[in-house]
Amino acid sequence: MAMGWLVKAICALSGLFLVVLGVWAMADPLSFYEQLATFPPYNAHLFHDVGAFQIGLGAALLLPLVMKDMALLGLTAVGAGAVLHAISHVIDRDLGGRTSDPYLLGAFALVLIVGAALRARELQARRSRT
Protein backbone atom coordinates (compact mmCIF):
# COMPACT_ATOMS: atom_id res chain seq x y z
CA MET A 1 0.00 0.00 0.00
CA ALA A 2 1.34 3.40 -0.99
CA MET A 3 2.02 6.09 1.57
CA GLY A 4 -0.45 8.96 1.57
CA TRP A 5 0.74 12.52 1.07
CA LEU A 6 0.07 13.46 4.70
CA VAL A 7 2.16 10.56 6.03
CA LYS A 8 4.94 11.48 3.58
CA ALA A 9 4.81 15.09 4.77
CA ILE A 10 4.96 14.03 8.42
CA CYS A 11 7.93 11.75 7.72
CA ALA A 12 9.73 14.44 5.74
CA LEU A 13 9.18 17.30 8.19
CA SER A 14 9.82 15.22 11.31
CA GLY A 15 12.88 13.59 9.78
CA LEU A 16 14.35 16.93 8.74
CA PHE A 17 13.62 18.38 12.19
CA LEU A 18 15.50 15.51 13.88
CA VAL A 19 18.44 15.69 11.47
CA VAL A 20 18.77 19.47 11.96
CA LEU A 21 18.69 19.06 15.75
CA GLY A 22 21.20 16.23 15.53
CA VAL A 23 23.61 18.15 13.35
CA TRP A 24 23.33 21.13 15.71
CA ALA A 25 24.03 18.96 18.77
CA MET A 26 27.05 17.36 17.10
CA ALA A 27 28.48 20.47 15.46
CA ASP A 28 27.99 22.94 18.31
CA PRO A 29 27.13 21.10 21.52
CA LEU A 30 27.65 24.14 23.75
CA SER A 31 25.17 26.22 21.74
CA PHE A 32 22.71 23.29 21.73
CA TYR A 33 23.03 23.11 25.51
CA GLU A 34 22.72 26.86 26.08
CA GLN A 35 19.80 27.36 23.69
CA LEU A 36 17.78 24.18 23.97
CA ALA A 37 18.88 21.49 26.42
CA THR A 38 19.68 23.52 29.53
CA PHE A 39 19.96 20.59 31.92
CA PRO A 40 23.20 20.91 33.90
CA PRO A 41 25.87 19.83 33.95
CA TYR A 42 27.05 20.48 30.41
CA ASN A 43 28.67 17.43 28.81
CA ALA A 44 29.96 17.85 25.24
CA HIS A 45 30.23 14.12 24.65
CA LEU A 46 26.63 13.55 25.72
CA PHE A 47 25.46 16.08 23.14
CA HIS A 48 27.63 14.52 20.46
CA ASP A 49 25.98 11.17 21.20
CA VAL A 50 22.51 12.74 21.31
CA GLY A 51 23.20 14.32 17.93
CA ALA A 52 24.31 11.01 16.43
CA PHE A 53 21.15 9.27 17.56
CA GLN A 54 18.89 12.17 16.51
CA ILE A 55 20.37 11.95 13.01
CA GLY A 56 19.80 8.18 12.97
CA LEU A 57 16.17 8.68 14.01
CA GLY A 58 15.74 11.36 11.38
CA ALA A 59 17.16 9.00 8.78
CA ALA A 60 14.64 6.36 9.85
CA LEU A 61 11.84 8.81 9.02
CA LEU A 62 13.36 10.13 5.79
CA LEU A 63 14.46 6.86 4.23
CA PRO A 64 10.93 5.44 3.74
CA LEU A 65 10.42 8.28 1.27
CA VAL A 66 13.05 6.75 -1.03
CA MET A 67 13.36 3.09 0.07
CA LYS A 68 10.85 0.26 0.04
CA ASP A 69 12.88 -2.56 1.59
CA MET A 70 12.59 -2.58 5.37
CA ALA A 71 15.84 -4.44 6.01
CA LEU A 72 17.81 -1.98 3.89
CA LEU A 73 16.03 0.94 5.53
CA GLY A 74 16.73 -0.31 9.05
CA LEU A 75 20.36 -1.18 8.40
CA THR A 76 20.97 2.16 6.71
CA ALA A 77 19.25 4.31 9.36
CA VAL A 78 20.77 2.49 12.33
CA GLY A 79 24.09 2.37 10.49
CA ALA A 80 24.04 6.14 10.05
CA GLY A 81 23.48 6.65 13.77
CA ALA A 82 26.13 4.05 14.64
CA VAL A 83 28.74 5.63 12.35
CA LEU A 84 28.15 9.04 13.90
CA HIS A 85 28.20 7.53 17.39
CA ALA A 86 31.60 5.97 16.65
CA ILE A 87 32.84 9.32 15.30
CA SER A 88 31.60 10.96 18.50
CA HIS A 89 33.79 8.61 20.52
CA VAL A 90 36.79 9.30 18.30
CA ILE A 91 36.33 13.06 18.60
CA ASP A 92 35.79 12.86 22.37
CA ARG A 93 38.40 10.24 23.24
CA ASP A 94 40.18 12.80 25.43
CA LEU A 95 37.00 13.35 27.49
CA GLY A 96 36.90 9.87 29.01
CA GLY A 97 35.43 6.51 28.22
CA ARG A 98 37.35 3.38 27.39
CA THR A 99 40.17 3.43 24.87
CA SER A 100 38.42 0.53 23.13
CA ASP A 101 35.14 2.46 22.59
CA PRO A 102 35.98 3.98 19.19
CA TYR A 103 37.15 0.59 17.89
CA LEU A 104 34.21 -1.42 19.21
CA LEU A 105 31.63 1.17 18.14
CA GLY A 106 33.37 1.52 14.78
CA ALA A 107 33.27 -2.26 14.29
CA PHE A 108 29.55 -2.31 15.11
CA ALA A 109 28.92 0.54 12.65
CA LEU A 110 30.92 -1.31 10.00
CA VAL A 111 28.82 -4.46 10.49
CA LEU A 112 25.64 -2.43 9.95
CA ILE A 113 26.97 -0.67 6.85
CA VAL A 114 28.23 -3.95 5.39
CA GLY A 115 24.80 -5.43 6.09
CA ALA A 116 23.16 -2.53 4.25
CA ALA A 117 25.54 -2.92 1.31
CA LEU A 118 24.90 -6.67 1.14
CA ARG A 119 21.14 -6.13 1.23
CA ALA A 120 21.37 -3.48 -1.50
CA ARG A 121 23.39 -5.94 -3.60
CA GLU A 122 20.78 -8.67 -3.04
CA LEU A 123 18.02 -6.33 -4.17
CA GLN A 124 20.01 -5.24 -7.21
CA ALA A 125 20.65 -8.88 -8.17
CA ARG A 126 16.95 -9.65 -7.78
CA ARG A 127 16.03 -6.69 -10.01
CA SER A 128 18.50 -7.70 -12.70
CA ARG A 129 17.05 -11.26 -12.81
CA THR A 130 13.55 -9.95 -13.50
MOUR-V83864 format. One record per pair of residues at least 4 apart in sequence whose ideal C-beta (glycine too) atoms are under 8 Angstrom apart, sorted by the first residue. I is the first residue (numbers start at 1). GAP is how many residues later the second one is. D is the distance in Angstrom with one decimal. If there is no record, write none. Layout:
i->{I	I}
gap->{GAP	GAP}
d->{D	D}
//
This chain:
i->{3	3	3	3	3	4	5	6	7	8	8	9	10	11	11	11	11	11	12	12	12	12	13	14	14	14	15	15	15	15	15	15	15	16	16	16	17	17	18	18	18	18	18	18	19	19	19	19	19	19	20	20	21	21	21	21	21	21	22	22	22	22	22	22	22	22	22	22	22	23	23	23	24	24	24	24	24	25	25	25	25	25	25	25	25	26	26	26	26	26	26	26	27	28	29	29	29	29	29	29	29	30	30	30	31	32	32	32	32	33	33	33	33	34	37	37	43	44	44	44	45	45	45	45	45	45	46	47	48	48	48	48	49	49	49	50	51	51	51	52	52	52	52	52	52	53	53	53	54	55	55	55	55	56	56	56	56	56	56	56	57	57	57	58	59	59	59	59	59	60	60	60	60	62	63	63	63	63	64	67	67	67	69	69	69	70	71	71	72	72	72	72	72	73	74	75	75	75	75	75	75	76	76	77	78	78	79	79	79	79	79	79	80	81	82	82	82	82	82	83	83	83	83	84	85	85	85	86	86	86	86	86	86	87	88	89	89	89	89	89	90	90	92	92	93	93	93	93	97	100	101	102	103	104	105	106	107	108	109	110	111	112	113	114	115	116	117	118	119	120	121	122	123	124	125	126}
gap->{4	5	8	61	62	4	4	4	4	4	57	4	4	4	50	51	53	54	4	49	50	53	4	4	44	47	4	43	44	45	46	47	50	4	42	46	4	41	4	36	37	39	40	43	4	35	36	39	40	43	4	38	4	11	15	30	33	37	4	28	29	30	31	32	33	34	35	36	62	4	28	32	4	7	8	12	27	4	7	12	22	23	25	26	29	21	22	25	26	29	58	62	24	4	4	13	15	17	18	19	22	4	12	14	4	4	5	15	19	4	5	9	14	4	10	13	4	4	48	51	4	43	47	50	51	52	4	4	4	40	43	44	4	36	39	4	4	33	37	4	29	32	33	35	36	4	28	32	4	4	25	26	29	4	21	22	24	25	26	28	4	20	24	4	4	17	18	21	22	13	14	17	18	4	4	10	13	14	9	5	6	9	4	50	54	4	4	48	4	44	47	48	51	4	4	4	37	38	40	41	44	4	40	4	4	34	4	30	33	34	36	37	4	4	4	23	26	27	30	4	26	29	30	4	4	20	24	4	16	19	20	22	23	4	4	4	8	12	13	16	12	16	4	5	4	6	8	9	4	4	4	4	4	4	4	4	4	4	4	4	4	4	4	4	4	4	4	4	4	4	4	4	4	4	4	4}
d->{4.8	5.2	7.7	7.1	8.0	7.0	6.2	6.4	6.3	6.1	6.2	6.0	5.8	5.7	4.7	6.7	5.9	6.0	6.3	7.8	6.8	6.2	6.3	6.4	7.7	5.2	6.3	4.5	7.2	7.6	3.4	3.7	7.9	6.1	6.9	7.2	6.5	7.3	6.1	5.0	7.2	5.0	3.3	6.8	6.2	7.3	5.5	3.6	7.2	7.2	6.4	8.0	6.3	7.9	7.8	7.6	5.1	8.0	6.3	7.6	4.4	6.9	7.4	3.2	3.6	7.8	7.8	6.1	7.8	5.6	6.7	6.7	6.2	7.2	5.2	8.0	7.1	5.9	4.5	7.9	4.7	7.1	5.0	3.2	6.3	7.5	5.5	3.3	6.5	7.4	6.8	7.1	7.6	6.1	6.2	8.0	4.7	8.0	3.5	6.1	7.4	6.2	6.9	7.1	5.7	5.6	6.0	5.4	7.6	5.4	6.6	5.0	6.2	6.9	7.2	7.7	6.9	6.4	6.7	6.6	6.4	6.8	4.2	4.9	7.2	7.5	6.2	6.2	6.6	3.8	6.4	5.9	6.5	6.2	5.3	6.1	6.4	7.1	7.5	6.6	5.5	3.5	4.3	7.4	5.3	6.3	5.3	7.0	6.3	6.4	6.2	6.3	5.7	6.6	5.8	6.2	5.2	2.2	7.3	7.1	6.9	7.8	7.3	6.1	5.7	6.9	4.2	4.6	7.2	7.3	7.7	3.9	7.8	7.7	4.9	4.8	6.0	5.6	6.3	5.7	4.7	7.3	6.4	6.8	5.9	6.1	6.2	5.1	6.0	6.0	4.6	5.9	6.7	6.1	5.9	5.6	5.5	7.7	4.6	3.8	6.0	6.4	4.7	6.9	6.0	5.6	6.2	6.3	3.6	4.7	7.5	5.4	6.6	6.1	6.4	7.0	5.7	3.8	5.3	6.5	4.4	8.0	6.8	6.4	6.9	5.7	7.2	6.6	6.1	4.0	4.3	7.5	4.7	6.2	6.0	6.5	6.3	4.5	4.5	5.4	4.6	7.7	7.7	7.2	6.9	7.4	7.6	6.2	4.7	5.4	5.8	5.7	6.3	6.6	6.3	6.3	6.6	6.8	6.3	6.1	6.3	6.5	6.4	6.2	6.3	6.3	6.4	6.5	6.5	6.3	6.3	6.4	6.4	6.4	6.6	6.9}
//
